[in-house]
Amino acid sequence: MKQRSTPFLLLALWMGIQMSVAQTPFWTEDFSKGIPTGWTNTDASGQNVLWTWCDNPGKGQMGGCPAIFDDPINQQSPFNASTAKNGFMTLDSDLRGALPANHVSRLTSAPINCSGRAQVFVTFETHIGVYDVSAETGAILRVSTNGSTWTNFTIFPGLTTQVRWSENPTIPVIDISSVAANQPAVYLQWQWTGNWEYFWNLDDVKLYDANPQPAHNLAIGDYFYPASSMAQPVSQIATDTFSFGADLSNLGRLTQTNVILRAAVTTDTDEEIWADSLRIPALEPNVRDSFFLIPGRFAPELPVGTYKIKYSVRADSADQAPGNNRRENIFLVTNSTFSKEVRPEQAYRPGSSTPAIWAVANLYTMSPAGQEKYQATVAQFTFTTDPSELPAKDVEASIYLFRIKDGVSFDTPNGFNGADFLSPDFEWVGTASYSAPDTMTGGLLQEIELVELLTSSPGVPLDKGARYLLAIEYSAPNNVVFHAFNDDVSYYFPSTFVYTDRWYTGGFGPNINAVLRLIISLVSTTDEKPLADHVLRIAPNPVADVLNVNVELEQPTDVTLTLADLSGRVLYMQDYPAMTSRRLTYPVAHLPTGTYLARLATQSGTLTKKFVVQR
């Protein structure tokens, strides 16, 4: 079986999933007894690529069943149709490998009596994976009343080879009344034109004489993920002001009135921190994926922890399919880590014509506020390989840290010159060379120290308010590496970049985010311009549970208070404008026993004192 790589520039796709059905079907087929009597199974290309019956969705590529493709690259699961466990039809395009011509595989029903049915709708549960021929055009439903003249209907709108996989299952609702209404003999045909694709699964076919979609069914599709990165250091996130919006669809038959789209930010235990909403007077039945912006904004001045972004929609009428009325995701406030994801889930490289050199990069932005200076110290990443091409332990790569020049825009035409890897819009400021250890296996997180380009000193100073690209480059023979990604977040702005023949600011798609993390720390834990000793006092010392920090300044002063370990890794940070005299308390019971730093920074200087956590 061949190893797959992703096509370039993946597109995001939202497709309908299972919904409640109010009507009763007048005809059904669940394939519990194999291929039904009277059905035909042919390949018009003459290559004998035929549909088969599978009795177990978890069986794998044997006995008429398809491979599951649950590998790190594809991340699929067994067919999840309602009655898949009692059997379903499948077409395994992957099993036959590369063919001299496309197969044209057809599964055709026996004639179905639709007499007296003024309307005919068909639904079925399905799952498909494509590689060379788009499902939008290659995998279609054909309907006929004589078996020779056919009308085509789209099953997978928007599902191209750049998207690759459908939802599992996808349940289309297709109005075939124009062909089938009041007809005594109606033939349904599932036709797949393809060549070394993955598979197409089919189950639970139903015919209705009325639209089976519920009357009231609102859905949230894609939504705006407001954080510029899923994980941001506590020292940097406060100025990343959040905006909120989402795509709404009316999938029901009736107009929905007084539609309320609501956004909220909560703790990981669902304690609400902030919320706002938008009222939409009416949403018509034909509205699909229309974007609505909620007016409120949120400044995430939050301590280290896990938080949730939540969206919900409701209307005057109770929703009959409420499962798609809520969406949520998390964001993290960390001690020192920038990241676009929380875990590796897939692995990708450019398409079949893999370039000799390719690279991936993440965009991270430093806060313009605060009195402290920070440096980039460590890059974290992971990858996998096909061992027959290159063992993971033999991989080598180059790491780059680029500062994006001020004034460069990624959102306007000709605002960014990405023709060259070392773009004139970049300043190369940091670097590292990576060689995999002998213990490396695919997916194991790797960590490497960054050094300043000009001095080769550990740590790369970072400018306030500046934007940086952390990049990893794979050159031949390492260009066959599959870098690790995660698709949990769709960023609506440049986030993960990919370089092949040039830099592509859309990467492999808005929801394909590289596992490529940046660790920062304080530039210095010593005081080059020390403040007077009485300005900062800490007690008790040693401390077990709560640290008291007393600040005494002669006049209102903007300060940054930081708790850090001895290496400069930030544990807690808070900016305080116009501070004079104040007593601050910080819980430290969660810290391991050891020595730490409390550091006060102003424009005039800094003062750092050690404290000991002891129990």
Disulfide bonds with the S-S distance in Angstrom:
Cys54-Cys65 2.06
